[in-house]
Amino acid sequence: MTKLPSPCISVCKYKRAGHCIACSMTKDQKSIFKRLKKEKHQQAFVDMLVHQQENMGKFTAWAPAYARKCSKKGVKPPVT
């Protein structure tokens, strides 16, 4: 099983109604992702996060940054 890295891209500024300005996660969502063990649950979380970003807008820098993070860890990025 390949563990996906956290969607966090190490900016962590919660200025958008409790959502990080870089990845859109809340502090609770960051905590939840850390507890996910199965790859399918991690993938579902990332899919949910992408939809959340689309709804909130202005998260265009996240996907390329997360893809770089995944490639550094030797994991195929779940988003393009």
N, C-alpha and C positions, 0 to 999 in steps of 0.2 A: 504494500500500500504506500502510495506517495502522499506525504502530508503537504498540503498547500500552505505556503507561508501566510501569515496574517495579512489581510487587506490593508492594514495600517502602513503608511509610507513615511512614518516618523516625522510628521509635522505637528499633529496633536494640538490644535487650537480650536476650542469649542465655542465658536462665535455665532454659528447659524442655528439658533434655537436649540442649543445643546448638541449640535452635530459638528463634527470636525470639518474645518474648511478644506481639507485635502482629500479625505476619503469618504466623508459623509456619515461615518459611524458615530454613534453615541458612546458614552463610556460603558453603558450596559451592554451594547452590542459588541464592543471590544472584549468584554469579559465573557460573553456567550461564545464568541468564536474560539477563544482559548480552550473552552471545554469540549468543543466538537472533536470527536476522535475519528469518525468514519469519513472517508473521502467524499461519499455522496452527500453527506450533511454539510461538509465544508463547501462543496460545489454549489449546493442549494443556497447557502448563505451568501456566497459571492454573487450568484444570480440575483438574489433579493437586493443586495447592495447596489448592483448596477441599475436595477429598476428604481431604487430609491434615489440614486444620483440623477437619473434621467428626469424624475419628477421634480427634484429640487433645482436642477440646472447648475451650470458653472463648475463642473468637475472634469473638464477635458484633459487635465494633466494627470489624473489618477491612473487611467488605463496604461499609458506608456511607462509610468513609474512602477506600477505593479508588475508589468511584463518584465521589466529589467530585474526587479527583485526576484521574480520566479526563475528567470534564466540564471541568475547568480546562484540560486539554490539547486539548479539542475532539474527544475520542475517545468512542465509545459504550462504556459499561462492559460488559465481558464477563460480569459477574455482577450479580445483583439482590439 
